[in-house]
Amino acid sequence: MNSNRNNTTPPKQKRHLKTKPVLMVIGILLLANLLWFIAWLIPNGSSAANEEVAAVDGEEITRAEWMASMEQQHGRSALLELVNEKVMAAAADDYGIEVSDKEIDLELAMMRTAQDGTEELLYASDTERQREKVKAQLILEKVLTKDVLIDDQAIKDFYEDNRAIYDVKDSYRTSMIVLNSKAEAEETIKELDSGSSFEALARERSIDNATGNLGGDIGFVSPGQASIDSQIAKTVETIEPGSWSAPLALEDGRTAVIMVKEKIEGRAFSYDEVKEHISRELALEQLPQSVSPEAFWQEFNAEWFYGEGE
């Protein structure tokens, strides 16, 4: 999916969408999610809000403080994501739009093929949430392009000119711990063999701060991939999922230990499988500007109360 479609500016010309009383449905769904979250955090009632969840030098951190911190850091973005998904679900129902599992699989494969590190969805730890986000994006794209006609020959020409894009190679979800020397790498491997967490060691020891803060995650890597260290791209296919490498000398002189979390089998997509995808991509290029789900809030009676009164 094109990365330039994240612009939240509404379209200059208002798109006509049938207004339906879906606010109550959205409100109920949001309330249900909120109640479930609260129930999970406070299983024994409101008195548990003062439960100690951590302590530093004897000074306790309560569950209520933890919850407040999470809301402050992630509350707005999490709620925005949820509202947008519900708005897109309402739009899908209004227009009779369906998104199949095969379409979601194709989009994820296309993201992995891009391999430019910009697709945040690929780093989602929850696979189901990842797929829900892709589904919402596909609904948005289908709504925007439903009245745009693309000539069949243009679709065929694009496919023939870009066959390599749809020949998706094997890809490996990879993490790494970057160290100063082979000796440090060997010591790290001993701890891994003893049962230490790869993610924890990456955060503690990796001298590459960007990936270390992510528990070492560097996304999906394919053999021979040009955008990553050649030693890593050459080694990933030799590692069984759930296992790690011997000390690996990187091109910049540092040493790494890499771990493969999972392998995604590659496959070639036929013209029939990608025809609709290509048509939609070409149609999106004809739109005057990018559009986000927020552009449809008014049409579907979505209301935003987060942060009011602050």
C-alpha positions in Angstrom: 0.0 0.0 0.0 1.3 3.4 -0.8 2.9 5.2 2.1 1.6 8.6 0.9 -1.9 7.7 1.8 -1.6 8.5 5.5 -2.3 12.2 5.1 -5.2 13.1 7.3 -6.4 16.2 5.3 -10.0 15.8 4.2 -10.8 16.0 0.5 -11.6 19.3 -1.1 -14.9 18.0 -2.4 -17.0 16.2 0.1 -17.7 12.7 -0.9 -21.4 11.7 -0.7 -21.9 8.9 1.8 -25.3 7.9 3.1 -25.7 9.0 6.7 -26.8 6.2 9.0 -27.4 6.3 12.8 -24.3 4.2 13.6 -23.1 6.4 16.5 -24.9 4.1 19.0 -23.3 1.0 17.6 -19.8 2.7 17.6 -20.4 3.9 21.2 -21.5 0.4 22.4 -18.4 -1.2 20.7 -16.1 1.4 22.2 -17.7 1.0 25.6 -17.4 -2.8 25.5 -13.7 -2.6 24.6 -13.1 -0.1 27.4 -15.0 -2.1 30.0 -13.1 -5.2 29.0 -9.8 -3.4 29.4 -10.7 -2.0 32.8 -12.0 -5.5 33.9 -8.7 -7.0 32.8 -6.6 -4.4 34.7 -8.8 -4.3 37.8 -10.2 -7.8 38.2 -11.2 -7.4 41.8 -13.1 -4.1 41.5 -12.1 -0.4 41.9 -10.3 -1.1 45.2 -7.6 -2.8 43.2 -6.7 0.5 41.7 -4.3 1.0 44.6 -2.8 -2.4 44.2 1.0 -2.3 44.0 2.3 -3.4 40.7 6.0 -2.4 41.1 8.3 -0.7 43.5 11.6 1.3 43.4 13.6 1.7 46.6 10.5 0.8 48.5 8.3 3.4 46.8 5.3 1.7 45.3 3.8 2.2 41.8 0.1 1.5 41.9 -2.1 0.0 39.2 -3.9 3.3 38.9 -0.7 5.1 38.2 0.2 2.5 35.6 -3.1 2.8 33.9 -2.9 6.6 33.8 0.6 6.5 32.3 -0.6 4.1 29.6 -3.5 6.3 28.7 -1.3 9.4 28.6 1.3 7.7 26.3 -1.0 5.6 24.1 -4.6 6.5 24.9 -5.2 8.9 22.0 -3.6 6.9 19.3 -5.3 3.6 20.4 -8.7 5.3 20.5 -8.2 7.0 17.2 -7.3 3.6 15.6 -10.3 1.9 17.1 -12.8 4.7 16.0 -11.3 4.6 12.5 -11.7 0.9 12.2 -15.4 1.1 13.4 -16.1 3.9 10.9 -14.6 1.8 8.1 -16.7 -1.2 9.2 -19.8 1.0 9.0 -18.8 2.2 5.5 -18.3 -1.4 4.4 -21.8 -2.3 5.6 -23.3 0.8 3.9 -21.7 0.0 0.5 -21.7 -3.8 0.7 -17.9 -3.9 0.6 -16.2 -7.2 1.6 -12.6 -7.9 2.3 -11.4 -11.5 2.0 -8.6 -13.2 3.9 -6.8 -13.6 0.5 -6.9 -9.9 -0.1 -5.3 -9.3 3.4 -2.7 -11.9 2.7 -1.8 -10.2 -0.6 -1.4 -6.8 1.0 0.8 -8.1 3.8 2.9 -9.9 1.2 3.2 -6.7 -0.8 4.4 -4.9 2.3 7.1 -7.5 3.0 8.2 -7.2 -0.7 8.6 -3.4 -0.3 11.2 -4.0 2.4 11.7 -0.3 3.0 11.1 -0.3 6.8 8.2 2.1 6.6 5.3 -0.3 7.0 4.6 -0.1 10.7 2.0 -2.8 10.4 4.7 -5.4 9.8 6.0 -4.8 13.3 2.7 -5.5 15.1 3.1 -8.3 17.6 -0.6 -9.2 17.5 -1.3 -10.8 14.2 -5.1 -10.4 14.5 -4.7 -6.7 15.2 -2.4 -6.4 12.2 -5.0 -8.0 10.0 -7.7 -5.8 11.3 -5.7 -2.7 10.5 -5.0 -3.9 6.9 -8.7 -4.7 6.5 -9.7 -1.2 7.6 -7.2 0.3 5.1 -8.6 -1.9 2.3 -12.1 -0.8 3.0 -11.1 2.8 2.9 -9.4 2.3 -0.5 -12.4 0.4 -1.9 -14.7 3.2 -0.8 -12.5 5.8 -2.4 -12.1 4.0 -5.7 -15.5 2.4 -6.2 -16.5 4.8 -8.9 -13.1 5.0 -10.7 -12.8 2.9 -13.8 -9.5 1.5 -14.9 -9.0 0.1 -18.4 -8.2 -3.7 -18.4 -5.2 -3.1 -20.7 -3.7 -0.7 -18.3 -3.9 -3.3 -15.6 -2.4 -6.0 -17.8 0.4 -3.7 -18.8 1.2 -2.8 -15.2 1.3 -6.5 -14.3 3.6 -7.4 -17.2 6.0 -4.5 -16.4 6.1 -5.3 -12.7 5.9 -9.1 -12.5 8.9 -9.2 -10.1 6.8 -7.4 -7.5 4.3 -10.2 -7.4 6.9 -12.9 -7.2 7.3 -12.8 -3.4 10.4 -14.4 -2.0 10.7 -16.3 1.3 10.9 -13.8 4.2 12.2 -14.2 7.7 11.0 -12.2 10.7 14.4 -11.3 12.2 15.9 -9.8 15.4 19.5 -8.9 16.2 21.7 -8.0 19.0 24.7 -5.9 17.9 27.8 -6.1 20.0 31.4 -4.7 19.9 33.2 -8.0 19.6 33.0 -11.7 19.0 33.7 -12.4 22.6 30.7 -10.4 23.7 28.6 -12.2 21.1 29.8 -15.6 22.5 28.9 -14.6 26.0 25.4 -13.5 24.8 24.9 -16.8 23.1 25.7 -18.6 26.3 23.0 -16.7 28.1 20.6 -17.4 25.3 21.4 -21.1 25.5 20.7 -20.9 29.2 17.2 -19.6 28.6 17.6 -15.9 28.7 15.2 -13.8 26.6 16.5 -12.6 23.3 14.4 -9.4 23.5 15.6 -8.6 27.0 19.2 -9.1 26.0 18.8 -7.0 23.0 17.4 -4.1 25.1 20.2 -4.6 27.7 23.2 -5.2 25.5 22.7 -4.1 21.9 24.8 -1.1 20.9 22.4 -0.4 18.1 19.8 1.7 20.0 17.2 1.8 17.3 16.7 -2.0 17.1 17.7 -2.6 20.7 14.7 -0.5 21.9 12.5 -2.8 19.8 13.9 -5.9 21.4 16.2 -6.4 18.4 13.4 -6.5 15.8 14.5 -5.6 12.3 11.3 -6.8 10.5 11.3 -9.2 7.6 14.4 -10.0 5.7 14.8 -11.9 2.5 18.0 -13.7 1.3 20.0 -11.4 -0.9 18.1 -8.3 0.2 20.1 -5.2 -0.8 18.8 -2.8 1.9 20.3 -4.7 4.8 23.8 -5.9 5.8 24.8 -8.6 3.3 25.9 -11.0 6.1 22.5 -10.9 7.7 20.7 -11.3 4.3 22.9 -14.3 3.5 22.5 -15.9 6.9 18.8 -15.7 7.7 17.8 -18.7 5.5 20.3 -20.9 7.4 18.6 -20.4 10.8 15.6 -22.4 12.0 12.7 -20.3 13.3 13.2 -19.9 17.0 16.9 -20.3 16.8 19.9 -17.9 16.6 23.1 -17.6 14.8 26.8 -18.0 15.8 28.6 -14.6 16.1 28.2 -12.8 12.8 30.8 -10.3 11.6 29.0 -7.3 10.0 30.2 -5.1 7.2 30.8 -2.2 9.6 33.2 -4.2 11.8 30.7 -4.9 14.6 29.4 -8.3 15.6 25.8 -9.5 15.7 23.8 -12.4 16.9 20.6 -12.7 14.8 17.5 -14.7 15.6 14.7 -15.8 13.2 11.3 -15.7 14.8 9.3 -17.0 11.9 9.5 -17.9 8.2 6.9 -16.8 5.6 6.9 -18.9 2.5 7.2 -17.0 -0.7 4.9 -17.4 -3.6 4.2 -16.0 -7.1 0.8 -14.3 -7.5 -1.0 -14.7 -10.8 -2.6 -12.0 -12.8 -6.1 -13.0 -11.7 -5.0 -12.9 -8.1 -3.7 -9.4 -8.3 -5.9 -7.8 -10.9 -8.2 -6.1 -8.4 -5.2 -5.0 -6.3 -3.5 -3.3 -9.3 -6.8 -1.7 -10.4 -7.2 -0.2 -7.0 -3.6 1.0 -6.9 -4.0 2.7 -10.3 -7.3 4.2 -9.2 -5.8 5.7 -6.0 -3.2 7.4 -8.1 -6.0 9.3 -9.9 -7.4 10.8 -6.7 -6.6 14.5 -6.3 -5.2 14.0 -2.8 -4.9 11.4 0.0 -7.8 10.7 2.3 -7.9 9.1 5.8 -10.9 7.6 7.7 -11.2 10.9 9.6 -12.7 12.4 6.5 -15.7 10.2 7.0 -16.4 10.8 10.7 -19.1 13.4 10.1 -20.9 11.2 7.5 -21.0 8.3 10.0 -21.8 10.4 13.1 -18.5 9.6 14.9 -17.9 11.8 17.9 -14.6 12.4 19.7 -14.6 13.1 23.4 -11.0 12.2 24.2 -9.1 15.0 26.0 -12.1 17.3 26.4 -12.0 19.4 29.5 -8.2 19.1 29.8 
